[in-house]
Amino acid sequence: MFGFAITATFVSYQLLTDSQSPIQRDSALMAVFVVLCPPSVLSVALDPEVGTNNYYFLWTLIALLNAGLYATIRALVSRRLQRPE
């Protein structure tokens, strides 16, 4: 859920600060989002138009990949913590 929520927040921020918005994007905040959502690099390579079906499909895929990444990290950490030394 955490990975999916990060991606949803990232997309919401992008939609809130699009080119027609009076609010400008903060570069530092965008960098934090990229660090927290590594699959978002896919959006740079494909660069769909904001608001199209391709845009939402791509970001749904990115959200699932990011959720999978965080689930994998959680599983690895929980296994590591459960092992007796």
C-alpha distances in whole Angstrom, upper triangle without the diagonal:
4,6,5,6,9,10,10,12,14,15,16,18,20,21,22,24,26,29,31,29,31,28,28,25,25,25,24,21,21,21,18,16,17,17,13,13,16,15,16,20,20,21,24,25,25,25,25,26,24,24,25,23,23,21,18,18,18,15,13,14,13,10,10,12,9,6,9,11,8,8,12,13,11,13,16,16,16,19,21,21,22,25,28,30
4,5,5,6,9,10,11,12,14,15,16,18,20,21,23,24,28,29,28,29,26,26,23,22,22,21,18,18,18,15,13,15,14,10,10,14,14,15,18,19,20,22,24,24,24,25,26,24,24,25,24,24,21,19,19,19,15,14,15,13,10,11,12,9,7,10,10,7,9,12,11,10,13,16,15,16,19,20,20,22,25,28,29
4,5,5,6,9,10,11,13,14,15,17,19,20,21,23,26,28,26,28,25,25,22,21,21,20,17,16,16,14,11,12,12,8,7,10,10,11,15,16,16,19,21,21,21,22,23,21,22,23,22,21,18,17,17,15,12,12,12,10,7,8,8,5,4,7,7,6,8,11,11,11,14,15,16,17,19,20,21,23,25,29,30
4,5,5,6,9,10,11,12,14,15,17,18,20,21,25,26,25,27,24,24,21,22,22,21,18,17,18,15,12,14,14,11,9,12,11,12,15,16,16,19,20,20,20,20,21,19,19,20,19,18,16,14,14,13,10,9,10,9,5,7,8,6,5,9,10,9,10,13,14,14,16,18,19,20,22,24,24,26,28,32,33
4,5,5,6,9,10,10,12,14,15,16,18,20,24,25,23,25,22,22,20,20,20,19,16,15,17,14,11,14,14,11,10,14,14,13,17,18,17,20,22,22,21,21,22,19,19,21,20,20,17,15,16,16,12,11,13,11,8,10,12,9,8,12,13,11,13,16,16,15,18,20,20,21,24,25,25,27,30,33,34
4,5,5,6,9,10,11,12,14,15,17,18,22,23,22,24,20,20,17,17,17,16,12,12,13,10,8,10,11,7,7,11,11,11,14,16,15,17,20,20,19,20,21,18,19,21,21,20,17,15,17,15,12,12,13,11,8,11,12,8,9,12,12,10,13,16,15,15,18,20,20,21,24,25,25,27,30,33,34
4,5,5,6,9,10,11,12,14,15,16,20,22,20,23,20,19,16,17,17,16,13,12,13,12,8,10,11,9,7,10,9,8,12,13,12,15,17,17,16,16,17,15,16,17,17,16,13,12,13,11,8,9,10,7,5,9,10,7,9,12,12,12,14,16,16,17,20,21,22,23,26,27,27,29,32,35,36
4,5,5,6,9,10,11,12,14,15,19,20,19,21,19,19,16,17,18,18,15,14,16,14,11,13,15,12,10,14,13,11,15,15,14,17,19,18,17,17,17,14,14,16,16,16,13,11,13,12,8,9,12,10,7,11,12,10,11,14,15,14,16,19,19,19,22,24,24,25,28,29,29,31,34,37,39
4,6,5,6,9,10,10,12,14,18,19,17,19,16,16,14,14,16,15,11,11,14,12,9,12,13,11,10,14,14,12,16,17,15,17,20,20,18,18,18,15,16,18,19,19,15,14,16,15,11,12,15,12,10,14,15,12,13,17,17,15,18,21,20,20,23,25,25,26,29,30,30,32,35,38,39
4,5,5,6,9,10,11,12,16,17,16,18,15,14,11,12,13,13,10,8,11,10,6,9,11,10,8,12,12,9,12,14,12,14,17,17,15,16,16,13,14,17,17,17,13,13,15,13,10,12,14,11,10,14,14,12,13,17,16,16,19,21,20,21,24,25,25,27,29,30,31,33,35,38,39
4,5,5,6,8,10,10,14,16,14,17,15,15,12,14,15,16,13,11,14,13,10,11,14,13,11,14,13,10,13,13,11,13,16,15,13,13,13,10,11,13,14,14,10,9,12,11,7,10,12,10,10,13,14,13,14,18,18,18,20,22,22,23,26,28,28,29,32,33,33,35,38,41,42
4,5,5,6,9,10,14,15,13,15,13,14,12,14,16,16,13,12,15,15,12,14,17,15,14,17,16,13,17,17,15,17,20,19,16,16,15,11,12,15,16,16,13,11,15,14,11,13,16,14,12,16,18,16,17,20,20,20,22,25,25,25,28,30,29,31,34,34,35,37,39,43,44
4,5,5,6,8,12,13,11,13,10,10,8,10,12,13,10,9,13,12,10,12,15,14,13,16,16,13,16,17,15,16,19,19,16,16,16,12,13,17,18,18,14,14,17,16,13,15,18,15,14,18,19,17,18,22,21,21,23,26,25,26,29,30,30,31,34,35,35,37,40,43,44
4,5,5,6,9,11,10,13,10,10,8,10,12,14,11,9,13,13,10,12,15,15,14,16,15,12,14,15,12,13,16,16,13,13,12,9,11,14,16,15,12,12,15,14,11,14,16,14,14,18,19,17,19,22,22,22,24,26,26,27,30,31,31,33,36,36,37,39,41,45,45
4,5,5,9,10,9,12,11,11,10,13,15,17,14,13,16,17,14,16,19,18,16,19,18,15,17,17,14,16,19,17,14,13,11,8,8,12,14,15,11,11,15,14,12,14,17,16,15,19,20,19,21,24,24,24,26,29,29,29,32,34,34,35,38,39,39,41,44,47,48
4,6,9,9,7,9,8,9,9,12,15,16,13,13,17,17,15,17,20,19,18,21,21,17,19,20,17,18,22,21,17,17,15,11,12,16,18,18,15,15,18,18,15,18,20,19,18,22,23,21,22,26,26,25,28,30,30,31,34,35,35,36,39,40,40,42,45,48,49
4,7,8,5,8,5,6,6,9,12,14,12,11,15,16,14,16,19,19,18,20,20,17,18,20,16,17,20,20,16,16,14,11,13,16,19,19,16,16,20,19,16,19,21,19,19,23,24,22,24,27,26,26,29,31,31,32,35,36,35,37,40,40,41,43,46,49,49
4,6,5,9,8,8,8,12,13,16,14,13,16,18,16,17,20,20,19,21,20,17,18,18,15,15,18,17,14,13,11,8,10,14,17,17,13,15,18,17,15,19,21,19,19,23,24,22,25,27,27,27,30,32,32,33,36,37,37,39,41,42,43,45,47,50,51
4,6,8,9,8,9,13,14,18,17,15,18,20,18,19,23,23,22,23,23,19,20,20,17,16,19,18,14,14,12,10,12,15,18,18,15,17,21,19,18,22,23,22,23,26,27,26,28,31,30,31,34,35,35,36,39,40,40,42,45,45,46,48,50,54,54
4,7,9,10,12,15,17,20,19,18,21,23,21,22,26,26,25,26,26,22,23,23,20,20,23,21,17,17,13,11,13,16,19,20,17,19,22,21,20,23,25,24,25,28,29,28,30,33,33,33,36,38,37,39,41,43,42,44,47,47,48,50,53,56,56
4,5,7,10,13,16,18,17,16,20,21,19,21,24,24,23,26,25,22,23,24,20,21,24,23,19,18,16,13,14,17,21,21,18,19,23,22,20,23,26,24,24,28,29,27,29,32,32,31,34,36,36,37,40,41,41,43,45,46,46,49,51,54,55
4,6,10,13,16,18,17,17,21,22,21,23,26,26,25,27,28,24,25,27,23,23,26,26,22,22,19,16,18,21,24,25,22,23,26,26,23,26,29,27,27,30,31,29,31,34,34,33,36,39,38,39,42,43,42,44,47,47,47,50,52,55,56
4,7,9,13,15,13,14,17,18,17,20,22,22,22,25,25,21,23,25,21,21,25,25,21,21,19,16,18,21,24,24,21,22,25,24,22,24,27,25,24,28,29,27,28,32,31,30,33,35,34,35,39,39,39,41,44,44,44,46,49,52,52
4,6,9,12,11,11,14,16,16,17,20,21,21,22,23,20,21,22,19,19,23,23,19,20,18,16,18,21,24,24,20,22,25,23,21,24,26,23,24,27,28,25,28,31,30,29,33,34,33,34,38,38,38,40,42,42,43,46,48,50,51
4,6,9,8,7,11,12,12,13,16,17,17,19,20,16,17,19,16,16,20,20,17,18,17,15,17,21,23,22,19,20,23,21,18,22,23,20,21,24,24,22,24,27,26,26,29,31,29,31,34,35,34,36,39,39,39,42,44,47,47
4,6,5,6,9,10,11,13,15,16,16,18,20,17,17,20,18,17,21,22,19,21,20,18,21,24,26,25,21,22,25,23,20,23,24,21,21,25,25,22,24,27,25,25,28,30,28,30,33,33,32,35,37,37,37,40,42,45,45
4,5,5,6,9,10,11,12,14,15,16,18,15,15,18,16,15,19,20,18,20,20,19,22,24,26,25,21,23,25,22,20,23,24,20,21,24,23,21,24,26,24,24,28,28,27,29,32,32,31,34,36,36,36,39,41,44,43
4,5,5,6,9,10,11,12,14,15,18,15,16,19,18,17,21,22,20,23,23,21,24,26,28,27,23,24,26,23,21,24,24,21,21,24,23,20,23,25,23,22,26,27,25,26,30,29,28,31,34,33,33,37,38,41,40
4,5,5,6,9,10,11,12,14,16,14,15,18,17,17,20,21,19,21,21,19,21,24,26,24,21,21,23,21,18,21,22,18,18,22,21,18,20,23,21,20,24,25,23,24,28,28,27,29,32,32,32,35,37,40,40
4,5,5,6,9,10,10,12,14,11,12,15,13,13,16,18,16,18,18,16,19,21,23,21,18,19,21,18,15,18,19,16,16,20,19,16,19,21,19,19,23,24,23,24,27,28,27,30,32,32,32,35,37,40,40
4,5,5,6,9,10,10,13,11,11,15,14,13,16,19,17,20,21,19,22,24,25,23,20,21,22,19,17,20,20,16,17,20,18,16,19,21,18,18,22,23,21,23,26,26,25,28,30,30,30,34,35,38,38
4,5,5,6,8,10,13,11,13,16,16,16,19,21,19,21,23,21,23,25,26,24,21,21,23,20,17,19,20,16,16,19,17,14,17,19,17,16,20,20,18,20,23,23,22,25,28,27,28,31,32,35,35
4,5,5,6,8,10,8,11,13,13,13,17,18,17,18,20,18,20,22,22,21,17,17,19,16,13,16,16,13,12,16,15,12,14,17,15,14,18,19,18,19,22,23,22,25,27,27,28,31,32,35,36
4,5,5,6,8,6,7,11,11,11,14,16,15,17,19,18,20,22,22,20,17,18,18,15,13,16,15,12,12,15,13,11,14,16,14,14,18,18,17,19,22,22,22,25,27,27,28,31,32,35,35
4,6,6,9,9,10,13,14,14,17,19,18,21,23,21,24,25,25,23,20,21,21,18,16,18,17,13,14,16,14,11,14,15,12,13,16,17,15,17,20,19,19,22,24,24,25,28,29,32,32
4,6,9,9,11,14,14,16,18,20,19,21,23,21,23,24,24,23,20,19,20,17,14,16,16,12,11,14,12,9,11,13,10,10,13,14,13,14,18,18,17,20,22,22,23,26,27,30,31
4,6,6,8,10,11,13,15,16,16,18,20,18,20,21,21,19,16,16,16,14,11,13,12,8,8,11,9,6,9,11,9,9,13,14,13,15,18,18,19,21,23,23,24,27,29,32,32
4,5,6,9,10,11,13,15,15,18,20,19,22,22,22,19,17,17,17,14,12,14,12,9,10,12,9,7,11,11,9,11,14,14,13,16,18,18,19,22,23,23,25,27,29,32,32
4,5,6,8,10,11,12,13,15,18,17,19,19,19,16,14,14,14,10,9,11,9,6,8,9,6,6,10,10,9,11,14,14,14,17,19,19,20,23,24,25,27,29,30,34,34
4,5,6,7,9,10,11,12,15,14,16,17,17,14,12,13,13,9,8,11,10,6,8,11,9,8,12,13,12,14,17,17,17,20,22,22,23,26,27,28,29,32,33,37,37
4,5,5,7,9,10,13,15,16,18,18,19,16,14,15,15,11,11,14,12,9,12,14,11,11,15,16,14,16,19,19,19,22,24,24,25,28,29,29,31,33,34,38,38
4,5,5,6,8,10,14,14,17,16,16,13,11,13,12,8,9,12,10,8,11,13,11,11,15,15,15,17,19,19,20,23,24,25,26,29,30,30,32,34,36,39,40
4,5,5,5,7,10,11,13,13,14,11,9,11,11,7,8,11,10,8,11,14,13,13,16,17,17,19,21,22,23,25,27,27,28,31,32,33,35,37,38,42,42
4,6,5,9,11,12,16,16,17,13,11,14,14,11,11,15,14,12,15,17,15,16,19,20,19,21,24,24,24,27,29,29,30,33,34,34,36,39,40,43,43
4,6,9,12,14,17,16,17,13,12,15,14,11,13,16,14,12,16,18,16,17,20,20,20,22,25,24,25,28,29,29,31,34,35,35,37,39,40,44,44
4,6,10,12,14,13,13,10,9,12,12,9,11,14,12,12,15,17,16,17,20,21,20,23,25,25,26,29,30,31,32,35,36,37,39,41,42,45,46
4,7,9,12,11,12,9,8,12,12,9,11,14,14,13,16,18,17,18,21,22,22,24,26,27,28,30,32,32,34,36,37,38,40,42,43,47,47
4,6,9,7,9,6,5,9,10,8,10,13,13,13,16,18,18,19,21,23,23,25,27,28,29,31,33,34,35,37,39,40,41,43,45,48,49
4,6,6,9,8,6,10,11,11,12,15,16,16,18,20,21,21,24,25,26,27,29,31,32,33,35,36,38,39,41,42,44,46,47,51,52
4,6,9,9,6,8,11,11,10,13,15,15,16,19,20,20,22,24,25,26,28,30,30,32,34,35,36,38,40,41,42,44,46,50,50
4,7,8,6,7,10,11,11,13,15,16,16,19,21,21,22,25,26,27,28,30,31,32,34,36,37,38,40,42,43,45,47,50,51
4,5,5,7,9,10,11,13,14,16,17,19,20,21,23,25,26,27,29,30,32,33,35,36,38,39,41,42,44,45,47,51,52
4,5,5,6,9,10,11,12,14,15,17,18,20,21,23,24,26,27,29,30,31,33,35,36,37,39,41,42,43,45,49,50
4,6,5,6,9,10,10,12,14,15,16,18,20,21,22,24,26,27,29,30,31,33,35,36,37,39,41,42,44,47,49
4,6,5,6,9,10,11,12,14,15,16,18,20,21,22,24,26,27,28,30,32,33,34,36,37,39,40,42,46,47
4,5,5,6,9,10,10,12,14,15,16,18,20,21,22,24,26,27,28,30,31,32,34,36,37,39,41,44,46
4,6,5,6,9,10,11,12,14,15,17,18,20,21,23,25,26,27,29,30,32,33,35,36,37,39,43,44
4,5,5,6,9,10,11,12,14,15,16,18,20,21,23,24,26,27,29,30,32,33,35,36,38,42,43
4,5,5,6,9,10,10,12,14,15,16,18,20,21,22,24,25,27,28,30,31,33,34,36,40,41
4,5,5,6,9,10,10,12,14,15,16,18,20,21,22,24,26,27,28,30,31,33,35,39,40
4,5,5,6,9,10,11,12,14,15,16,18,20,21,23,24,26,27,29,30,32,33,37,38
4,5,5,6,8,10,10,12,14,15,16,18,20,21,23,24,26,27,29,30,32,36,37
4,5,5,6,8,10,11,12,14,15,16,18,20,21,22,24,26,27,28,31,34,35
4,5,5,6,9,10,10,12,14,15,16,18,20,21,22,24,26,27,29,32,34
4,5,5,6,9,10,10,12,14,15,16,18,20,21,23,24,26,27,31,32
4,5,5,6,9,10,11,12,14,15,17,18,20,21,23,24,26,30,31
4,5,5,6,9,10,11,12,14,15,16,18,20,21,22,25,28,30
4,6,5,6,9,10,10,12,14,15,16,18,20,21,23,26,28
4,5,5,6,9,10,11,12,14,16,17,18,20,22,25,26
4,5,5,6,9,10,10,12,14,15,16,18,20,24,25
4,5,5,6,9,10,10,12,14,15,16,19,22,24
4,5,5,6,9,10,11,12,14,15,17,21,22
4,5,5,6,9,10,11,12,14,16,19,20
4,5,5,6,9,10,11,12,14,18,19
4,6,5,6,9,10,11,13,16,18
4,6,5,6,9,10,11,15,16
4,5,5,6,9,10,13,14
4,5,5,6,9,12,14
4,5,5,6,10,12
4,6,6,9,10
4,6,8,9
4,6,9
4,6
4
